[in-house]
Amino acid sequence: MKQMKLINSPIVYYISRAEHTQWILFIHAAFVNHNMFKVQLKYFQSRYNVLAIDIIGHGQSTDTRKGDNIGKMSEWILGIVKAENIDKIHIVGVSLGAVLAQDFANHYPNSVKSLACFGGYDINHFDREMQKENSMRQMSIMMKAIFSVKWFAKANKKISAFTTQAQEDFYAMNILFPKRSFIFLAALDGMVNKFKTGQRNYPLLIGCGEFDIPAELSAVKMWKDTEPNCKAVIFENAGHCVNMDVPQEFNRVLEEFWISIG
């Protein structure tokens, strides 16, 4: 894939363009980078035009300016979509990527072909008590990074993946996350409960792994109850980052979802 970066944007993106008619954008989880989708990127390149990004402060997206924060991600993603002359795009987000995918869809619904969110929650109807619990859990994890990035990454891999291989792959990326990049995540709460979900003009797929934390399983159920027309999938033998734990099954579910759209 070709590495690209637009002027006046800190976001580095990776692109594979062929003669395919449809586009996919992959948005990764916190503390890793676009390589968490390495299996998906390889698989779907022969079937779709593919984009992947490094979220601000992650991977190669560290050339930032004063005032840059995660709240601007949707704007930067739109800039990439326009620069590549993309009309509508399938968006896939995992964990933090699922939050950013929804925020983009909230701002620019007409640019979305479909939305697939895994290991996430409905940011437009997020229970405040659950949000508080989620924030406290994240703070506890982040505190480990203050003392040791290795300690932080070792604890994080067990929360983020279920299989041994996926845990080690997650750790290898997490260990590269710069401590200074935590500041870019401070604006994340500003995306929650800011929009009301109207009638979606694109299909929605949600899901998580059966071994994800109970709060995530509850979040998926609550989301499905709120939007009964969406498709929900619970992946067997997977934890939080389902695309890393069960990549072949993840690819199959995505492909069937997109084929059903036409």
Residue frames relative to the residue before (quaternion, step in Angstrom):
aa qw qx qy qz dx dy dz
M 1.0000 0.0000 0.0000 0.0000 0.00 0.00 0.00
K 0.4347 -0.7046 0.5041 0.2460 3.55 -1.07 0.76
Q 0.3304 -0.7396 0.5546 0.1903 3.58 -0.92 0.94
M 0.0204 -0.8111 0.5824 -0.0506 3.56 -0.87 1.04
K 0.0040 -0.7696 0.6381 0.0226 3.55 -1.32 0.33
L 0.3406 -0.7488 0.5370 0.1866 3.56 -0.90 0.97
I 0.5708 -0.5596 0.4677 0.3772 3.56 -1.24 0.44
N 0.8362 0.1749 -0.1581 0.4951 3.59 -1.08 0.79
S 0.6651 0.3999 -0.3313 0.5366 3.56 1.12 0.68
P 0.3720 -0.7403 0.5082 0.2351 3.62 -0.91 0.81
I 0.5783 0.6494 -0.3534 0.3448 3.57 1.27 -0.30
V 0.2179 -0.7442 0.6234 0.1004 3.52 -0.80 1.13
Y 0.0236 -0.8057 0.5918 0.0036 3.56 -0.91 0.89
Y 0.3164 -0.7399 0.5780 0.1355 3.49 -1.32 0.53
I 0.0646 -0.8445 0.5299 -0.0432 3.54 -0.72 1.07
S 0.0504 -0.7407 0.6691 0.0335 3.51 -1.17 0.77
R 0.0078 0.8152 -0.5747 0.0719 3.55 -0.37 1.27
A 0.0243 0.7721 -0.6339 0.0369 3.55 -0.91 1.00
E 0.7153 -0.4222 0.3164 0.4583 3.56 -1.07 -0.67
H 0.3742 0.7351 -0.4845 0.2913 3.57 1.19 0.46
T 0.4743 -0.7040 0.4617 0.2575 3.56 -1.14 0.63
Q 0.7648 0.3522 -0.1849 0.5068 3.60 1.12 -0.60
W 0.2925 -0.7649 0.5616 0.1181 3.52 -1.23 0.70
I 0.1356 -0.7541 0.6369 0.0854 3.54 -1.24 0.66
L 0.1145 -0.7517 0.6442 0.0825 3.55 -1.15 0.74
F 0.1571 -0.7784 0.6041 0.0660 3.58 -0.84 1.05
I 0.0752 -0.7858 0.6138 0.0092 3.58 -0.89 1.03
H 0.3488 -0.8108 0.4473 0.1444 3.54 -0.50 1.26
A 0.6301 -0.5291 0.4292 0.3726 3.55 -1.41 0.11
A 0.6600 -0.4951 0.3856 0.4129 3.56 -1.32 0.17
F 0.8487 0.2530 -0.2036 0.4175 3.51 -1.35 0.65
V 0.6845 0.3952 -0.3068 0.5303 3.61 1.24 0.13
N 0.3891 -0.6998 0.5232 0.2919 3.63 -0.94 -0.75
H 0.7808 -0.3685 0.2225 0.4529 3.57 -1.28 -0.03
N 0.5790 0.6204 -0.3715 0.3766 3.59 1.18 -0.46
M 0.4856 0.6341 -0.4621 0.3855 3.60 1.20 -0.07
F 0.6962 0.4307 -0.2554 0.5144 3.58 1.30 -0.37
K 0.2496 0.8204 -0.4971 0.1321 3.60 1.17 0.32
V 0.6512 0.5027 -0.3238 0.4674 3.61 0.99 -0.74
Q 0.6670 0.4979 -0.2976 0.4676 3.57 0.98 -0.88
L 0.6455 0.5315 -0.3289 0.4390 3.58 0.92 -0.86
K 0.6632 0.4957 -0.3011 0.4730 3.57 0.95 -0.86
Y 0.6904 0.5062 -0.2839 0.4319 3.57 0.90 -0.94
F 0.7788 0.3989 -0.2007 0.4406 3.57 0.75 -1.04
Q 0.4808 0.6830 -0.4399 0.3300 3.62 1.18 -0.22
S 0.6852 0.4854 -0.2898 0.4592 3.58 1.07 -0.64
R 0.7345 0.4122 -0.2072 0.4977 3.57 1.30 -0.21
Y 0.7958 0.1408 -0.0359 0.5879 3.56 1.15 -0.67
N 0.4723 -0.5510 0.5701 0.3851 3.51 -1.37 0.11
V 0.1497 -0.8385 0.5238 0.0111 3.56 -0.76 1.06
L 0.0777 -0.7516 0.6541 0.0336 3.51 -1.16 0.87
A 0.0290 0.7482 -0.6627 -0.0143 3.55 -1.22 0.62
I 0.1784 -0.7957 0.5714 0.0922 3.57 -1.07 0.68
D 0.3221 -0.6415 0.6375 0.2799 3.49 -1.42 0.18
I 0.4215 -0.7080 0.5121 0.2426 3.58 -0.67 1.14
I 0.6604 -0.5142 0.3638 0.4088 3.59 -1.13 0.58
G 0.8091 0.2288 -0.2101 0.4989 3.55 -0.91 1.04
H 0.6814 0.4413 -0.2637 0.5210 3.57 1.32 -0.14
G 0.8358 0.1775 -0.1182 0.5059 3.56 -1.19 0.49
Q 0.8008 -0.2483 0.2128 0.5017 3.56 -0.80 -1.06
S 0.5711 0.6142 -0.3781 0.3920 3.63 1.26 -0.07
T 0.3682 0.7490 -0.4619 0.3000 3.56 0.70 1.13
D 0.5334 0.6010 -0.4148 0.4269 3.60 1.29 0.07
T 0.1244 0.8520 -0.4868 0.1475 3.53 0.45 1.28
R 0.3193 -0.7137 0.5890 0.2043 3.51 -1.40 0.27
K 0.6664 -0.4797 0.3718 0.4330 3.57 -1.24 0.31
G 0.7769 0.3153 -0.2503 0.4841 3.55 -0.86 0.99
D 0.5274 0.6191 -0.4192 0.4036 3.58 1.22 -0.23
N 0.1728 0.7676 -0.6069 0.1122 3.58 -1.00 0.83
I 0.7229 -0.4753 0.2946 0.4058 3.53 -1.28 0.25
G 0.5534 0.6279 -0.3812 0.3926 3.58 1.21 -0.40
K 0.6782 0.4802 -0.2867 0.4767 3.59 1.25 -0.33
M 0.3779 0.7673 -0.4628 0.2327 3.58 1.26 -0.02
S 0.6495 0.5257 -0.3363 0.4344 3.61 0.88 -0.85
E 0.6406 0.5244 -0.3124 0.4660 3.55 1.01 -0.82
W 0.6794 0.4834 -0.2889 0.4705 3.57 0.94 -0.88
I 0.6331 0.5198 -0.3317 0.4680 3.58 1.02 -0.75
L 0.6267 0.5273 -0.3374 0.4641 3.58 0.98 -0.80
G 0.6197 0.5475 -0.3380 0.4494 3.57 1.02 -0.75
I 0.6472 0.5037 -0.3099 0.4809 3.58 1.02 -0.79
V 0.6493 0.5268 -0.3129 0.4505 3.57 0.91 -0.95
K 0.6788 0.4782 -0.2876 0.4774 3.58 0.94 -0.88
A 0.6496 0.5320 -0.3215 0.4377 3.58 0.95 -0.88
E 0.7260 0.4027 -0.2307 0.5074 3.57 1.10 -0.68
N 0.4335 -0.7395 0.4240 0.2923 3.58 1.35 0.25
I 0.3299 0.7374 -0.5077 0.2994 3.54 0.96 0.96
D 0.3614 -0.7374 0.5341 0.2012 3.56 -0.83 1.01
K 0.7816 -0.0845 0.1063 0.6088 3.57 0.67 -1.17
I 0.1181 -0.8173 0.5638 0.0132 3.55 -1.06 0.76
H 0.4276 -0.6376 0.5753 0.2823 3.55 -1.18 0.71
I 0.1116 -0.8052 0.5806 0.0455 3.60 -0.78 0.98
V 0.0798 -0.7824 0.6176 0.0019 3.54 -0.90 1.06
G 0.0355 0.8072 -0.5872 0.0488 3.57 -0.73 1.06
V 0.1525 -0.7711 0.6133 0.0778 3.55 -1.08 0.80
S 0.8437 0.0149 -0.0598 0.5333 3.57 -0.86 1.06
L 0.8108 0.0521 -0.0030 0.5830 3.62 -0.48 -1.12
G 0.6159 0.5593 -0.3380 0.4399 3.57 1.05 -0.71
A 0.6215 0.5370 -0.3362 0.4608 3.57 1.13 -0.63
V 0.6180 0.5273 -0.3305 0.4803 3.57 1.11 -0.68
L 0.6928 0.4742 -0.2759 0.4681 3.57 0.87 -0.96
A 0.6081 0.5485 -0.3480 0.4564 3.58 1.09 -0.69
Q 0.6705 0.4880 -0.2924 0.4762 3.58 0.96 -0.86
D 0.6381 0.5265 -0.3362 0.4502 3.57 0.98 -0.80
F 0.6270 0.5154 -0.3325 0.4803 3.57 1.03 -0.76
A 0.6677 0.5009 -0.2977 0.4633 3.59 0.92 -0.91
N 0.6136 0.5419 -0.3443 0.4596 3.59 1.09 -0.64
H 0.7300 0.4324 -0.2319 0.4758 3.56 0.94 -0.90
Y 0.8277 0.1328 -0.0084 0.5452 3.57 0.91 -0.95
P 0.0232 -0.8579 0.5133 0.0086 3.63 0.68 1.04
N 0.6504 0.5409 -0.3258 0.4222 3.59 1.05 -0.63
S 0.6412 0.5027 -0.3260 0.4794 3.58 1.29 -0.14
V 0.6188 0.5711 -0.3227 0.4323 3.58 1.32 -0.14
K 0.2793 -0.7439 0.5897 0.1442 3.57 -0.86 1.04
S 0.7433 -0.1784 0.1166 0.6341 3.56 1.10 -0.80
L 0.2517 -0.7553 0.5899 0.1347 3.54 -1.30 0.46
A 0.0047 -0.7921 0.6093 -0.0356 3.57 -0.83 1.05
C 0.0110 -0.8236 0.5631 -0.0672 3.57 -0.52 1.22
F 0.0252 -0.8084 0.5867 -0.0399 3.56 -0.78 1.08
G 0.8171 0.1608 -0.1462 0.5340 3.56 -0.97 0.87
G 0.5942 0.5643 -0.3583 0.4474 3.55 1.17 0.57
Y 0.3282 -0.7041 0.5833 0.2370 3.53 -1.27 -0.43
D 0.5965 -0.5598 0.4339 0.3775 3.55 -1.27 0.35
I 0.2666 -0.8112 0.4973 0.1532 3.59 -0.21 1.23
N 0.6428 0.5286 -0.3312 0.4447 3.60 1.21 -0.29
H 0.7729 0.1809 -0.1115 0.5979 3.57 1.28 -0.32
F 0.2441 0.7953 -0.5163 0.2031 3.56 0.77 1.02
D 0.4623 -0.7004 0.4815 0.2527 3.53 -0.70 1.16
R 0.4965 -0.7014 0.4274 0.2810 3.58 -0.76 1.06
E 0.6392 0.5137 -0.3323 0.4660 3.59 1.04 -0.73
M 0.6475 0.4985 -0.3092 0.4864 3.56 1.04 -0.80
Q 0.6223 0.5371 -0.3328 0.4621 3.57 1.07 -0.76
K 0.6513 0.5121 -0.3106 0.4659 3.58 0.97 -0.85
E 0.6546 0.5050 -0.3024 0.4743 3.57 0.97 -0.89
N 0.6463 0.5249 -0.3104 0.4588 3.56 0.99 -0.84
S 0.6585 0.5132 -0.3011 0.4608 3.58 0.98 -0.88
M 0.6534 0.5105 -0.3112 0.4643 3.58 0.99 -0.83
R 0.6436 0.5162 -0.3199 0.4658 3.57 1.01 -0.79
Q 0.6571 0.5037 -0.3046 0.4708 3.57 0.96 -0.85
M 0.6386 0.5287 -0.3265 0.4538 3.58 1.00 -0.80
S 0.6318 0.5399 -0.3252 0.4512 3.56 1.03 -0.81
I 0.6595 0.4980 -0.3000 0.4765 3.55 1.01 -0.85
M 0.6822 0.5091 -0.2900 0.4374 3.56 0.88 -0.96
M 0.5809 0.5925 -0.3749 0.4134 3.58 1.09 -0.63
K 0.5941 0.5741 -0.3628 0.4310 3.58 1.11 -0.63
A 0.6363 0.5553 -0.3280 0.4233 3.57 1.07 -0.77
I 0.5686 0.6001 -0.3823 0.4129 3.58 1.15 -0.57
F 0.7336 0.4071 -0.2172 0.4989 3.55 1.03 -0.83
S 0.8007 -0.1257 0.1186 0.5736 3.58 0.96 -0.79
V 0.4053 -0.7070 0.5253 0.2446 3.57 -0.75 1.04
K 0.6245 0.5381 -0.3416 0.4515 3.60 1.03 -0.72
W 0.6389 0.5145 -0.3164 0.4764 3.57 0.98 -0.85
F 0.6401 0.5335 -0.2984 0.4654 3.54 0.99 -0.94
A 0.7012 0.4754 -0.2712 0.4568 3.57 0.82 -1.01
K 0.6401 0.5232 -0.3290 0.4564 3.60 1.03 -0.75
A 0.6666 0.4788 -0.2994 0.4866 3.58 1.01 -0.79
N 0.6690 0.5371 -0.2905 0.4237 3.55 0.98 -0.91
K 0.6406 0.5524 -0.3399 0.4110 3.58 0.96 -0.81
K 0.6576 0.5172 -0.3115 0.4507 3.58 1.08 -0.70
I 0.6482 0.4869 -0.3028 0.5010 3.55 1.20 -0.54
S 0.7434 0.4772 -0.2106 0.4186 3.54 1.00 -0.92
A 0.8047 0.1262 -0.0613 0.5769 3.61 1.12 -0.47
F 0.4130 -0.7261 0.5083 0.2094 3.54 -1.24 0.56
T 0.7265 0.4080 -0.2505 0.4928 3.59 0.83 -0.93
T 0.6296 -0.5602 0.3879 0.3734 3.56 -1.17 0.60
Q 0.6658 0.5087 -0.3078 0.4508 3.58 0.90 -0.92
A 0.6664 0.4940 -0.3044 0.4683 3.58 0.92 -0.88
Q 0.6269 0.5354 -0.3346 0.4565 3.59 1.03 -0.73
E 0.6794 0.4821 -0.2932 0.4690 3.57 0.92 -0.86
D 0.6386 0.5128 -0.3218 0.4751 3.58 1.04 -0.75
F 0.6374 0.5145 -0.3231 0.4739 3.57 1.01 -0.81
Y 0.6448 0.5344 -0.3139 0.4474 3.59 0.92 -0.92
A 0.6557 0.5345 -0.3139 0.4311 3.59 0.91 -0.93
M 0.6832 0.4384 -0.2824 0.5111 3.60 1.11 -0.61
N 0.6483 0.5519 -0.3162 0.4184 3.58 0.94 -0.92
I 0.6305 0.5652 -0.3298 0.4174 3.57 1.03 -0.81
L 0.6631 0.5081 -0.2904 0.4667 3.58 1.25 -0.43
F 0.5037 0.6692 -0.4205 0.3487 3.59 1.27 -0.21
P 0.3587 -0.7592 0.5001 0.2118 3.63 -0.66 1.08
K 0.5448 -0.6290 0.4401 0.3374 3.60 -0.93 0.84
R 0.6431 0.5575 -0.3283 0.4097 3.57 0.97 -0.84
S 0.6140 0.5841 -0.3488 0.4003 3.60 1.18 -0.43
F 0.4535 0.6759 -0.4628 0.3511 3.62 1.20 -0.13
I 0.6042 0.5940 -0.3591 0.3913 3.58 1.04 -0.73
F 0.6350 0.5522 -0.3383 0.4212 3.60 1.06 -0.65
L 0.6531 0.5345 -0.3048 0.4414 3.59 1.21 -0.48
A 0.4627 0.7299 -0.4195 0.2778 3.58 1.26 -0.27
A 0.7002 0.4798 -0.2707 0.4542 3.60 1.09 -0.65
L 0.3716 0.7776 -0.4537 0.2269 3.58 1.29 0.05
D 0.6434 0.5447 -0.3267 0.4273 3.59 0.95 -0.84
G 0.5843 0.6064 -0.3629 0.3990 3.57 1.18 -0.48
M 0.6287 0.5324 -0.3346 0.4576 3.59 1.25 -0.20
V 0.6410 0.5798 -0.3038 0.4007 3.57 1.24 -0.48
N 0.8644 0.0243 -0.0617 0.4984 3.56 -0.98 1.01
K 0.4251 0.6938 -0.4672 0.3458 3.57 1.04 0.82
F 0.7494 0.2902 -0.1671 0.5712 3.59 1.24 -0.43
K 0.3203 -0.6833 0.6110 0.2392 3.53 -1.30 0.39
T 0.4049 -0.7201 0.5068 0.2461 3.56 -0.84 0.97
G 0.1710 -0.7802 0.5959 0.0830 3.53 -0.68 1.11
Q 0.7308 -0.3319 0.2996 0.5158 3.55 -1.18 -0.57
R 0.3220 -0.7604 0.5307 0.1907 3.58 -0.51 1.16
N 0.2523 -0.7625 0.5750 0.1562 3.57 -1.00 0.82
Y 0.6799 0.3566 -0.2775 0.5776 3.54 1.23 0.63
P 0.5463 -0.6222 0.4445 0.3420 3.64 -1.15 0.54
L 0.2249 -0.7711 0.5869 0.1015 3.56 -1.21 0.65
L 0.0651 -0.7624 0.6438 0.0095 3.55 -1.01 0.97
I 0.0047 -0.7986 0.6017 -0.0155 3.59 -0.86 0.95
G 0.1981 0.8029 -0.5514 0.1096 3.57 -1.20 0.32
C 0.0747 -0.7606 0.6401 0.0783 3.52 -1.40 -0.03
G 0.5915 -0.5644 0.4316 0.3812 3.56 -1.30 -0.05
E 0.5952 -0.5920 0.4043 0.3629 3.57 -1.13 0.60
F 0.7273 0.4013 -0.2331 0.5056 3.60 1.18 -0.49
D 0.3480 0.6993 -0.5276 0.3339 3.57 1.20 0.51
I 0.6655 -0.4923 0.3526 0.4363 3.60 -1.22 0.24
P 0.6433 -0.5536 0.3599 0.3874 3.63 -1.09 0.62
A 0.6236 0.5545 -0.3459 0.4290 3.60 1.02 -0.75
E 0.6501 0.5089 -0.3229 0.4628 3.59 1.05 -0.70
L 0.6338 0.5180 -0.3263 0.4728 3.56 0.99 -0.81
S 0.6445 0.5067 -0.3123 0.4800 3.58 1.05 -0.76
A 0.6389 0.5387 -0.3240 0.4435 3.57 1.02 -0.82
V 0.6450 0.5079 -0.3199 0.4729 3.59 1.00 -0.78
K 0.6489 0.5150 -0.3158 0.4626 3.58 0.97 -0.84
M 0.6531 0.5125 -0.3072 0.4651 3.57 0.94 -0.91
W 0.6483 0.5173 -0.3159 0.4608 3.58 0.98 -0.84
K 0.6492 0.5151 -0.3086 0.4669 3.56 0.96 -0.89
D 0.6393 0.5209 -0.3205 0.4661 3.59 1.04 -0.77
T 0.6634 0.5038 -0.2941 0.4686 3.57 1.07 -0.77
E 0.7917 0.1376 -0.0521 0.5929 3.57 1.04 -0.84
P 0.1463 -0.8540 0.4939 0.0733 3.60 0.37 1.23
N 0.6306 0.5534 -0.3423 0.4230 3.61 1.15 -0.40
C 0.5558 0.5962 -0.4104 0.4090 3.60 1.22 -0.20
K 0.4292 -0.6597 0.5457 0.2876 3.57 -1.29 0.30
A 0.0952 -0.8028 0.5882 0.0227 3.58 -0.83 1.03
V 0.0646 -0.7993 0.5972 -0.0144 3.56 -0.96 0.95
I 0.1279 -0.7414 0.6531 0.0861 3.56 -1.01 0.88
F 0.2773 -0.7978 0.5202 0.1265 3.58 -0.53 1.20
E 0.3837 -0.7109 0.5449 0.2247 3.56 -0.88 0.96
N 0.8414 0.1801 -0.1498 0.4869 3.56 -1.25 0.62
A 0.6260 0.5074 -0.3434 0.4825 3.57 1.10 0.72
G 0.3235 -0.7263 0.5744 0.1950 3.51 -1.28 0.52
H 0.8507 -0.1405 0.1097 0.4946 3.57 -0.94 -0.92
C 0.7668 0.2870 -0.1585 0.5519 3.59 0.77 -1.01
V 0.1734 -0.8555 0.4807 0.0836 3.53 0.40 1.29
N 0.6242 0.5628 -0.3498 0.4138 3.59 1.03 -0.68
M 0.6778 0.4598 -0.2846 0.4982 3.59 1.20 -0.50
D 0.6694 0.5089 -0.2994 0.4510 3.59 1.03 -0.77
V 0.8043 0.0499 0.0116 0.5920 3.59 0.88 -0.95
P 0.0834 -0.8706 0.4825 0.0486 3.60 0.62 1.12
Q 0.6633 0.5052 -0.3299 0.4427 3.61 0.91 -0.79
E 0.6618 0.4884 -0.3032 0.4812 3.58 0.97 -0.85
F 0.6119 0.5471 -0.3326 0.4644 3.56 1.07 -0.78
N 0.6592 0.5050 -0.3034 0.4673 3.60 0.90 -0.92
R 0.6500 0.5277 -0.3162 0.4463 3.57 0.96 -0.89
V 0.6612 0.5094 -0.3056 0.4581 3.58 0.91 -0.93
L 0.6571 0.5041 -0.3105 0.4666 3.58 0.93 -0.87
E 0.6858 0.4975 -0.3000 0.4384 3.55 0.80 -0.99
E 0.6490 0.5048 -0.3193 0.4712 3.59 0.97 -0.81
F 0.6191 0.5475 -0.3285 0.4572 3.56 1.07 -0.76
W 0.7084 0.4515 -0.2664 0.4727 3.58 0.85 -0.95
I 0.6238 0.5268 -0.3499 0.4594 3.60 1.00 -0.69
S 0.6424 0.5336 -0.3252 0.4437 3.58 1.03 -0.77
I 0.6210 0.5376 -0.3380 0.4595 3.58 1.20 -0.53
G 0.3238 -0.7658 0.4865 0.2684 3.53 1.03 -0.87
